[in-house]
Amino acid sequence: MSKFDHIDGQPDEDQVLTWTEEFFFSLLNVLNAFFSNVDIKDAAERMSLIPFDQLVLEQLTDESDAIKTIATTRVTELAEMEVSYLRAYSD
């Protein structure tokens, strides 16, 4: 049984996006504790190596491919934005 609602047989995209953003930002809070002790350039490099998409897929193993696609696409976007922000800040 899915943790997400479905509308006309399709996953509620807003609900999936909200879950994905909450998941990403909770991970980011944990990571910030580790990255606060390193140079921002190193933090950006290390964050770029984290497989956020795989972490999301581990949480969504029983969900449909449509949900997995929505979630992994969004978490990849969020991670790329965060790394880009860190890199810009370090320049």
DOBARO-646253 format. One line per 2 residues: number of its first residue (from 1); their letters; for each residue x, y, z of N, C-alpha, C, O. Coordinates in steps of 0.05 Angstrom, whole numbers, plus 5000, padded with zeros to 4 digits. Each point is the difference from the previous one (the first is absolute). Layout:
REM residues N
NUM> a> X Y Z X Y Z X Y Z X Y Z; ...
END
This chain:
REM residues 91
1> ms> 5017 4976 5000 4983 5024 5000 5018 5025 5000 5019 5002 5015; 4974 5016 4968 5016 5025 4997 4996 5019 5023 4978 5002 5011
3> kf> 5043 5013 4996 4997 5021 5020 4990 5026 4988 4995 5019 5014; 5000 4980 4959 4991 5024 4986 4972 4996 4989 4993 4977 4992
5> dh> 4992 5044 5007 4973 4999 4988 5003 4998 4969 5020 5008 4989; 4959 4982 4999 4999 4999 4971 4975 5014 4991 4978 4997 5012
7> id> 5024 5017 4966 4977 5014 4988 4997 4990 4972 5017 5003 4983; 4960 4985 5012 4994 4988 4973 5022 4981 4992 5008 4999 4977
9> gq> 5002 4985 5042 5020 4980 4995 5029 5010 4999 5018 4984 4996; 4985 5042 5006 5027 5012 5000 5008 5010 5028 4983 5009 5015
11> pd> 5042 4988 4991 5009 5010 5027 4996 5030 5002 5003 5015 4981; 4990 4993 5043 4997 5029 5007 5028 5012 4999 5015 4998 5020
13> ed> 4991 5015 4958 5028 5011 4996 5008 5019 5022 5022 5000 5010; 4959 5018 4998 5006 5019 5021 5008 4986 5026 5018 5009 5014
15> qv> 4968 4970 4992 5006 4985 5025 5027 4986 4998 5016 5000 5019; 4991 4989 4958 5026 4987 4996 5022 5021 5002 5021 4995 5012
17> lt> 4975 5028 4975 5020 5022 5001 5004 5010 5028 5023 5005 5008; 4956 4998 5007 5002 5009 5028 5015 4980 5016 5018 5007 5016
19> wt> 4976 4967 4981 5015 4979 5015 5030 5001 4992 5017 4999 5018; 4988 5004 4957 5028 5000 4990 5015 5024 5012 5023 4997 5009
21> ee> 4965 5026 4991 5013 5024 5011 5005 4997 5030 5021 5007 5010; 4959 4982 5004 5004 4996 5029 5022 4980 5005 5017 5004 5018
23> ff> 4984 4975 4966 5022 4980 5003 5027 5013 4995 5019 4996 5015; 4983 5018 4963 5026 5013 4993 5009 5019 5022 5023 5000 5008
25> fs> 4959 5018 5001 5008 5020 5019 5006 4988 5027 5016 5011 5016; 4971 4967 4991 5008 4987 5025 5028 4987 4998 5015 5001 5019
27> ll> 4991 4988 4958 5028 4990 4995 5020 5023 5001 5021 4998 5011; 4971 5024 4977 5018 5023 4999 5006 5011 5028 5022 5008 5005
29> nv> 4958 4991 5012 5005 5009 5028 5020 4982 5013 5018 5010 5015; 4981 4964 4981 5020 4982 5011 5027 5005 4988 5020 5002 5014
31> ln> 4981 5001 4960 5025 5005 4986 5013 5026 5008 5025 5002 5001; 4959 5019 5004 5011 5025 5008 5017 4998 5025 5020 5015 5003
33> af> 4972 4968 5015 5016 4996 5025 5028 4990 4993 5020 5008 5013; 4982 4975 4967 5026 4989 4992 5016 5021 4983 5024 5004 5004
35> fs> 4961 5009 4978 5014 5018 4981 5007 5027 5013 5016 5015 4989; 4973 4991 5035 5007 5025 5013 5029 5001 5008 5010 5022 5006
37> nv> 5003 4956 4996 5028 4999 5008 5020 4998 4977 5024 4997 5005; 4967 5005 4971 5018 4999 4977 4997 5025 4983 4980 5015 5002
39> di> 5039 4990 4981 5000 5022 4981 4975 4997 4982 4993 4978 4992; 4995 5044 5001 4976 4999 4984 5004 4987 4973 4982 4987 4989
41> kd> 5042 5017 4999 5006 4986 4975 5000 4970 5003 4990 4985 4983; 5022 5006 5039 5000 4971 5006 4972 4990 5006 4992 4978 4991
43> aa> 4992 5038 5022 4972 4992 5006 4985 4997 4973 4984 4981 4997; 5020 5037 4985 4986 4998 4974 5009 4975 4985 4983 4986 4988
45> er> 5043 5008 5012 5010 4976 4987 4989 4975 5013 4991 4982 4986; 5009 5017 5040 4990 4976 5014 4970 4997 4995 4990 4977 4996
47> ms> 4995 5045 5005 4972 4998 4996 4993 4990 4971 4981 4986 4996; 5036 5022 4985 4995 4992 4972 5003 4969 4997 4990 4989 4980
49> li> 5024 4999 5039 5004 4971 4998 4979 4983 5014 4999 4976 4997; 4983 5037 5017 4979 4986 5014 4978 4991 4980 4990 5016 4985
51> pf> 5004 4958 5015 4979 4990 4981 4972 5005 5011 4986 4981 5008; 5005 5044 4992 4974 5006 5011 4978 4985 4986 4981 4991 5013
53> dq> 5021 5004 4961 4980 4985 4985 4998 4972 5011 4978 4989 5003; 5044 4998 5003 5000 4973 5011 4988 5000 5028 4986 4981 5008
55> lv> 5020 5039 5008 4989 5002 5027 4969 5002 4999 4986 4988 5016; 5004 5027 4964 4971 5003 4997 4989 4973 4991 4979 4992 5010
57> le> 5034 4995 4971 4990 4974 4990 4999 4979 5022 4981 4984 5001; 5038 5017 5018 4999 4982 5022 4975 5004 5018 4989 4981 5011
59> ql> 5003 5044 4991 4976 5006 5015 4974 4993 4986 4979 4997 5012; 5023 5001 4961 4976 4996 4984 5000 4973 4986 4988 4998 4978
61> td> 5024 4983 5033 5002 4974 4987 4974 4987 4992 4998 4987 4980; 4981 5018 5035 4974 4988 4995 4981 5018 4983 4977 4994 4996
63> es> 5034 5028 4995 4983 5019 4985 5002 4995 4970 5018 4986 4991; 4964 5027 4994 5000 4996 4971 5023 5015 4987 5013 5017 5012
65> da> 4992 4975 4963 5022 5013 4985 4994 5030 4996 5018 5016 5000; 4956 4991 4997 4993 5028 4997 5008 5016 5024 5011 5022 4997
67> ik> 4984 4968 5027 5007 5014 5024 5030 5002 5003 5011 5021 5007; 5003 4957 4987 5029 5000 5002 5012 5021 4980 5019 5013 5007
69> ti> 4970 4989 4970 5010 5019 4980 4996 5029 5009 5018 5016 4998; 4958 4990 5012 4994 5027 5010 5020 5007 5023 5012 5021 5000
71> at> 4991 4960 5018 5016 5005 5024 5030 5002 4993 5014 5019 5010; 4996 4963 4974 5029 5002 4993 5006 5024 4983 5022 5012 5003
73> tr> 4961 4996 4980 5004 5024 4984 5002 5024 5018 5017 5017 4997; 4964 4985 5021 5000 5023 5018 5023 5001 5019 5013 5021 5004
75> vt> 4995 4956 5008 5022 5000 5018 5026 5006 4986 5018 5013 5011; 4985 4979 4964 5023 5006 4984 5001 5030 4995 5022 5013 5002
77> el> 4956 4999 4991 4998 5029 4997 5009 5015 5025 5016 5019 4999; 4973 4973 5024 5006 5013 5025 5030 4997 5007 5012 5019 5009
79> ae> 4999 4958 4987 5028 4995 5006 5018 5017 4982 5019 5012 5009; 4974 4989 4965 5016 5016 4981 4998 5030 5007 5020 5014 4998
81> me> 4957 4995 5011 4997 5028 5008 5017 5006 5025 5013 5021 5002; 4987 4961 5017 5015 5004 5025 5030 5000 4994 5014 5017 5010
83> vs> 4995 4964 4974 5029 4999 4993 5007 5025 4984 5022 5012 5005; 4962 4997 4977 5005 5024 4984 5002 5024 5019 5017 5017 4996
85> yl> 4965 4985 5023 5000 5022 5019 5026 5000 5016 5013 5020 5004; 4995 4956 5006 5025 4998 5015 5024 5008 4983 5018 5015 5010
87> ra> 4983 4976 4965 5022 5007 4983 5001 5030 4994 5021 5012 5000; 4956 5000 4996 4999 5029 4994 5008 5015 5025 5014 5021 4998
89> ys> 4979 4970 5025 5007 5013 5025 5030 4998 5005 5011 5018 5013; 5001 4961 4978 5029 4996 5006 5018 5016 4980 5024 5003 5005
91> d> 4964 5006 4973 5016 5015 4980 5006 5028 5009 5013 5015 4986
END
